[in-house]
Amino acid sequence: MGRYSGRSFRLVLMCIVSMLLFVMELVISHIGNSLSLTSDAFAVLSHLVSMVVGLFGVRASSIQQHRKSTFGFLRADVVGAFGNSVFAVALMFSILVEAVKRYIDPQKTERPLLVLSAGVIGLLFNILNYAIFLDCCYCAAPGPQEDAETEVGQHVPADLALPADLTTGG
């Protein structure tokens, strides 16, 4: 297999698409004077940073421990997530300040059709993102926990057993 396959390839692909979407939304928000599109562009940037941290985590988790770093890089993603959280909080504060300024002195959105089309493209990006990472999230209900020693005829505690009408079909 190549250097990037499976989860790594999906992360790299979505990082590239996210970067393109970020630049597009930022340029259109500047042209259209749209604060909502600017905030969405920086939300995409925050997701991009999260995906880069995830990519780094996938790559770094394969690094084995050695004498100098006894735990390896298993917790590198936690440090990256903390940095991303600090970035997101600072971003939200700056958007809040800009929103208060615009509330006091409202400004008209220029080229609303262009801004709307960029928002629709952003929505399609989010749908693509969901479709690509569908199997990576916790969307599926967890199956029953199997124990290697559990046999077919073994007794099941009453609090874990199915109701009688479900097991008999009535």
Phi, psi and chi 1 to 4 in degrees:
 res  aa     phi    psi   chi1   chi2   chi3   chi4
   1 MET       -  163.3  -61.0 -136.7   93.8      -
   2 GLY   -79.1 -174.8      -      -      -      -
   3 ARG   -65.5  -40.5 -178.8  174.9  179.2  176.3
   4 TYR  -115.6  115.0  -64.3  105.8      -      -
   5 SER  -142.5  156.4   61.0      -      -      -
   6 GLY    64.4 -125.2      -      -      -      -
   7 ARG   -63.7  -38.9 -166.7  179.7  -51.2  165.2
   8 SER   -63.5  -42.1  -64.0      -      -      -
   9 PHE   -63.1  -42.7  175.3   74.9      -      -
  10 ARG   -63.5  -39.3  -71.3 -177.1  -77.0 -174.4
  11 LEU   -65.4  -43.4  -77.3  168.7      -      -
  12 VAL   -64.4  -43.6  168.7      -      -      -
  13 LEU   -59.5  -47.4  173.9   69.8      -      -
  14 MET   -70.5  -28.4  -70.5  -48.8  -64.6      -
  15 CYS   -65.3  -41.8  -75.4      -      -      -
  16 ILE   -65.3  -46.6  -67.7  168.1      -      -
  17 VAL   -63.8  -39.4  172.8      -      -      -
  18 SER   -64.1  -40.5  -66.0      -      -      -
  19 MET   -64.0  -43.7 -179.3   58.1   77.4      -
  20 LEU   -63.0  -42.9  -66.2  173.6      -      -
  21 LEU   -65.4  -40.0 -177.6   68.4      -      -
  22 PHE   -59.6  -48.7  168.1   70.4      -      -
  23 VAL   -63.5  -43.6  170.1      -      -      -
  24 MET   -61.7  -48.1 -179.5 -150.1   54.9      -
  25 GLU   -65.9  -37.3  -77.0 -172.1  -18.7      -
  26 LEU   -66.7  -42.2 -162.8   61.3      -      -
  27 VAL   -65.7  -45.6  167.4      -      -      -
  28 ILE   -68.2  -35.4  -68.3  175.7      -      -
  29 SER   -66.7  -32.6   69.0      -      -      -
  30 HIS   -71.0  -42.8 -178.5   69.7      -      -
  31 ILE   -64.8  -43.7  -68.6  169.7      -      -
  32 GLY   -88.6   -2.6      -      -      -      -
  33 ASN    56.3   48.2 -165.5   25.1      -      -
  34 SER  -113.0  115.4  172.6      -      -      -
  35 LEU   -71.1  -36.3 -179.8   61.1      -      -
  36 SER   -65.1  -38.4   61.7      -      -      -
  37 LEU   -71.2  -34.1 -161.3   56.8      -      -
  38 THR   -63.6  -44.1  -56.9      -      -      -
  39 SER   -65.6  -36.1   65.8      -      -      -
  40 ASP   -67.5  -37.4 -172.2   53.2      -      -
  41 ALA   -62.0  -42.1      -      -      -      -
  42 PHE   -75.2  -23.6  -79.1  103.3      -      -
  43 ALA   -68.1  -38.9      -      -      -      -
  44 VAL   -63.1  -40.3  168.9      -      -      -
  45 LEU   -62.5  -39.4 -179.7   63.6      -      -
  46 SER   -63.1  -41.3  176.5      -      -      -
  47 HIS   -65.9  -36.2  -66.8  171.6      -      -
  48 LEU   -62.0  -45.4  173.5   66.2      -      -
  49 VAL   -61.4  -40.0  170.5      -      -      -
  50 SER   -62.3  -40.9  -63.7      -      -      -
  51 MET   -69.0  -36.3  -74.8 -173.6  -82.6      -
  52 VAL   -65.0  -40.9  168.5      -      -      -
  53 VAL   -63.0  -41.0  167.1      -      -      -
  54 GLY   -63.2  -41.7      -      -      -      -
  55 LEU   -63.3  -43.9 -178.4   62.5      -      -
  56 PHE   -62.1  -39.9  176.2   72.5      -      -
  57 GLY   -64.5  -40.6      -      -      -      -
  58 VAL   -64.0  -44.2  166.7      -      -      -
  59 ARG   -71.2  -40.4  -56.4  -67.8  -72.6  175.5
  60 ALA   -75.9  -25.4      -      -      -      -
  61 SER   -67.5  -18.8   64.1      -      -      -
  62 SER   -84.3   -9.3   64.9      -      -      -
  63 ILE   -74.0  125.5  -62.5  173.2      -      -
  64 GLN   -77.7  156.5  -61.7  -65.0  -37.9      -
  65 GLN   -73.3  153.2   60.3 -176.6   -2.8      -
  66 HIS  -146.3 -171.1   54.7   81.9      -      -
  67 ARG   -60.2  -38.2 -162.4  178.5   54.4  179.1
  68 LYS   -81.1  -35.2  -71.9 -173.9  178.8 -179.5
  69 SER  -123.2   92.1   61.4      -      -      -
  70 THR   -67.5  -23.0   57.5      -      -      -
  71 PHE  -100.7    2.2  -68.7  103.7      -      -
  72 GLY    68.6 -147.2      -      -      -      -
  73 PHE  -115.9   31.9  -69.8   98.7      -      -
  74 LEU   -64.5  -26.6  -65.9  176.0      -      -
  75 ARG  -104.9   13.7  -62.5  -68.2  178.8 -149.1
  76 ALA   -63.7  -33.4      -      -      -      -
  77 ASP   -67.9  -28.3   55.0  -14.0      -      -
  78 VAL   -69.0  -42.4  174.8      -      -      -
  79 VAL   -64.5  -41.3  174.5      -      -      -
  80 GLY   -64.6  -39.2      -      -      -      -
  81 ALA   -65.1  -37.2      -      -      -      -
  82 PHE   -63.4  -44.6  174.6   73.0      -      -
  83 GLY   -62.2  -39.3      -      -      -      -
  84 ASN   -65.4  -37.3 -171.7   31.2      -      -
  85 SER   -65.3  -42.4  -60.7      -      -      -
  86 VAL   -62.5  -42.4  169.8      -      -      -
  87 PHE   -60.9  -44.3  170.3   74.5      -      -
  88 ALA   -64.6  -40.4      -      -      -      -
  89 VAL   -65.4  -43.8  167.7      -      -      -
  90 ALA   -63.0  -39.5      -      -      -      -
  91 LEU   -64.1  -45.0  174.8   66.4      -      -
  92 MET   -63.0  -37.8  -72.7  179.0 -142.4      -
  93 PHE   -65.0  -43.6 -179.6   73.8      -      -
  94 SER   -66.9  -35.5   65.8      -      -      -
  95 ILE   -68.2  -37.8  -70.3  173.1      -      -
  96 LEU   -62.1  -43.8  176.6   69.1      -      -
  97 VAL   -61.7  -43.8  168.6      -      -      -
  98 GLU   -66.2  -36.6 -173.7   65.7   27.5      -
  99 ALA   -66.2  -38.8      -      -      -      -
 100 VAL   -65.0  -41.2  168.6      -      -      -
 101 LYS   -60.5  -41.9  -73.8 -179.4 -174.8  176.8
 102 ARG   -74.3  -25.4  -69.5 -147.7 -179.9  177.0
 103 TYR   -69.3  -40.3 -176.9   74.9      -      -
 104 ILE   -70.3  -43.3  -66.4  170.0      -      -
 105 ASP  -125.6   85.0 -176.6   25.3      -      -
 106 PRO   -61.5  143.8  -15.9   25.6      -      -
 107 GLN  -125.0  146.4  -62.1  175.9    4.4      -
 108 LYS   -81.0  140.7 -176.6  178.8  179.6 -170.7
 109 THR   -80.2  123.7  -59.9      -      -      -
 110 GLU   -85.7  149.5  -54.2  -68.3  -33.0      -
 111 ARG    47.9   63.9  -63.9 -170.7  176.5  177.7
 112 PRO   -63.1  -29.7   18.6  -27.0      -      -
 113 LEU   -68.3  -37.3 -168.5   59.7      -      -
 114 LEU   -66.4  -41.8 -177.2   64.4      -      -
 115 VAL   -64.7  -41.9  171.5      -      -      -
 116 LEU   -63.2  -42.9  177.5   65.7      -      -
 117 SER   -64.8  -37.7   63.5      -      -      -
 118 ALA   -65.1  -37.4      -      -      -      -
 119 GLY   -65.4  -38.6      -      -      -      -
 120 VAL   -66.7  -40.6  169.1      -      -      -
 121 ILE   -62.3  -39.5  -69.1  171.1      -      -
 122 GLY   -62.8  -39.8      -      -      -      -
 123 LEU   -63.4  -44.0  175.6   65.3      -      -
 124 LEU   -62.7  -36.7  -66.5  175.5      -      -
 125 PHE   -61.6  -42.9  163.9   75.6      -      -
 126 ASN   -64.8  -36.7  -75.0  -29.1      -      -
 127 ILE   -66.2  -42.6  -67.6  170.0      -      -
 128 LEU   -61.7  -43.2  174.8   71.5      -      -
 129 ASN   -59.2  -44.1 -169.3    6.5      -      -
 130 TYR   -64.1  -42.5  178.9   73.1      -      -
 131 ALA   -65.9  -38.8      -      -      -      -
 132 ILE   -71.2  -40.0  -73.2  177.6      -      -
 133 PHE   -99.9   19.2  -69.7  114.9      -      -
 134 LEU   -58.8  -42.4 -177.1   62.9      -      -
 135 ASP   -83.2   -3.4   65.1  -22.9      -      -
 136 CYS   -92.3  -12.5  -65.9      -      -      -
 137 CYS  -100.2 -174.5   66.8      -      -      -
 138 TYR  -100.0   39.7  -57.7  103.6      -      -
 139 CYS   -74.4  -37.1  -60.7      -      -      -
 140 ALA   -77.8  142.1      -      -      -      -
 141 ALA   -68.7  136.7      -      -      -      -
 142 PRO   -66.6  139.9   22.1  -29.1      -      -
 143 GLY   -77.2  174.4      -      -      -      -
 144 PRO   -65.8  140.8   22.2  -30.0      -      -
 145 GLN   -74.6  117.6  -62.7  -67.5  -31.0      -
 146 GLU   -92.2  139.5  -56.3 -109.3  -13.6      -
 147 ASP  -109.8  138.4 -171.2    5.9      -      -
 148 ALA   -63.8  -25.7      -      -      -      -
 149 GLU   -92.7   -5.4  -61.6  176.5  -30.4      -
 150 THR   -73.7  131.4  -55.5      -      -      -
 151 GLU  -114.5  168.2  -65.1 -179.8   15.4      -
 152 VAL   -62.9  -43.7  174.1      -      -      -
 153 GLY   -91.6   11.8      -      -      -      -
 154 GLN   -74.9  149.2 -159.0  169.1   11.8      -
 155 HIS   -69.1  135.5  174.5   70.3      -      -
 156 VAL  -108.5  130.5  177.5      -      -      -
 157 PRO   -57.1  151.4  -20.5   28.0      -      -
 158 ALA   -61.7  -34.8      -      -      -      -
 159 ASP   -74.0  -14.4   59.4  -21.6      -      -
 160 LEU  -103.3  -10.0  -63.7  178.0      -      -
 161 ALA   -76.6  152.8      -      -      -      -
 162 LEU   -77.5  151.0  -71.3  174.1      -      -
 163 PRO   -60.9  153.5  -19.1   26.9      -      -
 164 ALA   -62.1  -35.8      -      -      -      -
 165 ASP   -70.3  -21.8   59.2  -17.1      -      -
 166 LEU   -81.6  -31.9  -70.4  178.4      -      -
 167 THR   -82.8  -27.9   56.6      -      -      -
 168 THR   -96.2   -9.7   59.6      -      -      -
 169 GLY    82.3   10.1      -      -      -      -
 170 GLY  -116.5      -      -      -      -      -
